[in-house]
Amino acid sequence: MNKEKLRAVIEGNIVSGTIQFLILASAVVFVLESDSEDPQAPHFILLDSIFFGLFSIEYILRVYIEPRKRDFIFSFYGIIDLLAILPSLFLLPGFRVLRILRFLRIFRIFKATRFILAVDRLTEALNEIRRELLALVILSLMLVYLAACGIHYFERVEQPEEFGSILDSMWWAIVTLTTVGYGDVYPITPGGKLFTALVTLIGVGLIAIPSGLLASVLTEARVERKKEENEEDVENGSTESINK
């Protein structure tokens, strides 16, 4: 069987549907394994071996049929496929948690649907605002540091175990700036409470910035796409009129 026929088989409905079913089946098995009293039971090991074997065969075949193998291997879906099978190669118990990366295989389903268009638009939008996001990350790290220093100053005497050092205070700073607020550590001094209120207000604005940036870019992209579609419709209409 030549590569073109093999490509038609692999990308056909039967093989694609089977792989999608195996992706979902592996996710279900992973959930059941986490709820089992014996995660090392023989049937779990057998199923894991079957999934690993089938996913590995499919990955090898996809690399084989690609004319530009390097481009496929380092593409988004190529990396997803590789990460889906690599965790099963680790035999040490400490690395079994890496099998969660198999869930990334679920993105293969998107490849065969219209959702891939939305993923592409989202990727383009993130790429367009990458500098703003980098600046936001740096600003966030600075705010975490300043918030930790501030709460350490106000609370270190009253709560030495929770806020005795700046490192201890950073957990509070992250939780407060992200407006999560677990409530495991909190200020009890008047100055600490006032400082917390200020940090919380800053955190609300900090969380809203990336959402606003992304929404603005996506809106502009949709408007531009509709404009291009309208221009194409006008051109097609003009061409049809000339032909008539």
Rosetta blueprint (number, residue, H / E / L):
1 M L
2 N L
3 K H
4 E H
5 K H
6 L H
7 R H
8 A H
9 V H
10 I H
11 E L
12 G L
13 N H
14 I H
15 V H
16 S H
17 G H
18 T H
19 I H
20 Q H
21 F H
22 L H
23 I H
24 L H
25 A H
26 S H
27 A H
28 V H
29 V H
30 F H
31 V H
32 L H
33 E H
34 S H
35 D H
36 S L
37 E L
38 D L
39 P L
40 Q L
41 A L
42 P H
43 H H
44 F H
45 I H
46 L H
47 L H
48 D H
49 S H
50 I H
51 F H
52 F H
53 G H
54 L H
55 F H
56 S H
57 I H
58 E H
59 Y H
60 I H
61 L H
62 R H
63 V H
64 Y H
65 I H
66 E L
67 P L
68 R L
69 K H
70 R H
71 D H
72 F H
73 I H
74 F L
75 S L
76 F H
77 Y H
78 G H
79 I H
80 I H
81 D H
82 L H
83 L H
84 A H
85 I H
86 L H
87 P H
88 S H
89 L H
90 F L
91 L L
92 L L
93 P H
94 G H
95 F H
96 R H
97 V H
98 L H
99 R H
100 I H
101 L H
102 R H
103 F H
104 L H
105 R H
106 I H
107 F H
108 R H
109 I H
110 F H
111 K H
112 A L
113 T L
114 R L
115 F H
116 I H
117 L H
118 A H
119 V H
120 D H
121 R H
122 L H
123 T H
124 E H
125 A H
126 L H
127 N H
128 E H
129 I L
130 R H
131 R H
132 E H
133 L H
134 L H
135 A H
136 L H
137 V H
138 I H
139 L H
140 S H
141 L H
142 M H
143 L H
144 V H
145 Y H
146 L H
147 A H
148 A H
149 C H
150 G H
151 I H
152 H H
153 Y H
154 F H
155 E H
156 R L
157 V L
158 E L
159 Q L
160 P H
161 E H
162 E H
163 F H
164 G L
165 S L
166 I H
167 L H
168 D H
169 S H
170 M H
171 W H
172 W H
173 A H
174 I H
175 V H
176 T H
177 L H
178 T L
179 T L
180 V L
181 G L
182 Y L
183 G L
184 D L
185 V L
186 Y L
187 P L
188 I L
189 T L
190 P H
191 G H
192 G H
193 K H
194 L H
195 F H
196 T H
197 A H
198 L H
199 V H
200 T H
201 L H
202 I H
203 G H
204 V H
205 G H
206 L H
207 I H
208 A H
209 I H
210 P H
211 S H
212 G H
213 L H
214 L H
215 A H
216 S H
217 V H
218 L H
219 T H
220 E H
221 A H
222 R H
223 V H
224 E H
225 R H
226 K H
227 K H
228 E H
229 E H
230 N H
231 E H
232 E H
233 D H
234 V H
235 E H
236 N H
237 G H
238 S H
239 T H
240 E H
241 S H
242 I H
243 N H
244 K L
